[in-house]
């Protein structure tokens, strides 16, 4: 439980770090921060982030998608289904890049 809590905290921190280059802040008040950013940053950040995510998906998880909460629950419910540690970290990294670059 404690490990999952710390992982969630670090996941949010990583998203904030990824927002700094294009928003200038790691604040969760993205809309307010975006008001002070030139329009081309708002257009370029998700575009560049999406390209990076696409490349990472091709090389880290070929033919797959990132795992979410529902996938973890399903893997736990089905006895022979497992998500490897590498797949879990890869999913977290790709998702954090996606969210941090404004894809959400």
C-alpha positions as CSV (number, residue, x, y, z in Angstrom):
1,X,0.0,0.0,0.0
2,X,2.8,2.4,0.9
3,X,4.7,1.6,-2.2
4,X,1.6,2.3,-4.4
5,X,1.1,5.6,-2.5
6,X,4.7,6.7,-3.1
7,X,4.5,5.6,-6.8
8,X,1.4,7.7,-7.3
9,X,3.2,10.7,-5.7
10,X,6.2,10.3,-7.9
11,X,4.0,9.8,-11.0
12,X,2.4,13.2,-10.3
13,X,5.8,14.8,-9.7
14,X,7.0,13.5,-13.0
15,X,4.0,14.9,-14.8
16,X,4.8,18.3,-13.2
17,X,8.4,18.2,-14.3
18,X,7.3,17.5,-17.9
19,X,5.0,20.5,-17.8
20,X,7.8,22.9,-16.9
21,X,9.5,23.2,-20.4
22,X,6.3,24.3,-22.1
23,X,4.2,25.8,-19.3
24,X,7.0,27.2,-17.1
25,X,5.4,25.6,-14.0
26,X,4.6,22.3,-12.5
27,X,1.4,23.6,-11.0
28,X,-1.8,21.6,-11.4
29,X,-3.5,24.9,-12.5
30,X,-2.8,24.2,-16.1
31,X,-5.4,26.4,-17.6
32,X,-4.3,29.5,-15.6
33,X,-0.6,28.7,-16.5
34,X,-1.5,28.3,-20.2
35,X,-3.0,31.8,-20.3
36,X,0.6,33.2,-20.0
37,X,2.1,30.9,-22.7
38,X,2.3,31.8,-26.4
39,X,-0.2,30.0,-28.5
40,X,2.4,28.1,-30.5
41,X,3.6,26.4,-27.2
42,X,0.1,25.2,-26.6
43,X,0.0,23.8,-30.1
44,X,3.6,22.4,-30.2
45,X,3.7,20.7,-26.7
46,X,1.0,18.1,-27.3
47,X,2.3,17.5,-30.9
48,X,5.9,16.9,-29.8
49,X,4.7,14.9,-26.8
50,X,2.5,12.8,-29.0
51,X,5.4,12.1,-31.3
52,X,7.6,11.0,-28.4
53,X,4.9,8.8,-27.0
54,X,4.3,7.2,-30.4
55,X,8.0,6.4,-30.8
56,X,8.2,5.0,-27.2
57,X,5.2,2.8,-27.9
58,X,6.8,1.4,-31.0
59,X,10.1,0.7,-29.2
60,X,9.0,-0.1,-25.6
61,X,5.7,-1.8,-26.2
62,X,5.4,-2.9,-29.8
63,X,1.9,-3.9,-30.8
64,X,0.5,-2.9,-27.3
65,X,-0.9,0.0,-25.5
66,X,-0.1,1.4,-22.1
67,X,-1.7,-0.4,-19.1
68,X,-4.3,1.4,-16.9
69,X,-6.0,0.7,-13.6
70,X,-8.6,-1.6,-15.3
71,X,-5.8,-3.7,-16.8
72,X,-4.1,-4.1,-13.4
73,X,-7.5,-5.2,-11.8
74,X,-8.0,-7.7,-14.7
75,X,-4.5,-9.1,-14.4
76,X,-5.1,-9.6,-10.7
77,X,-8.5,-11.3,-11.3
78,X,-7.2,-13.7,-14.0
79,X,-4.7,-16.1,-12.4
80,X,-2.4,-16.6,-15.4
81,X,-2.3,-13.0,-16.5
82,X,0.5,-10.8,-15.3
83,X,1.9,-7.4,-16.1
84,X,5.7,-7.4,-15.9
85,X,7.6,-4.8,-14.0
86,X,9.2,-3.5,-17.2
87,X,5.7,-3.2,-18.8
88,X,4.4,-1.4,-15.7
89,X,7.3,1.1,-15.6
90,X,7.1,1.6,-19.4
91,X,3.3,2.3,-19.2
92,X,3.9,4.8,-16.4
93,X,6.6,6.6,-18.3
94,X,4.7,6.8,-21.5
95,X,1.5,7.9,-19.7
96,X,3.4,10.6,-17.7
97,X,5.0,12.0,-20.9
98,X,1.5,12.1,-22.6
99,X,-0.1,13.9,-19.6
100,X,2.8,16.1,-19.0
101,X,2.9,17.3,-22.6
102,X,-0.7,18.3,-22.5
103,X,-2.3,15.3,-24.3
104,X,-5.0,15.0,-21.7
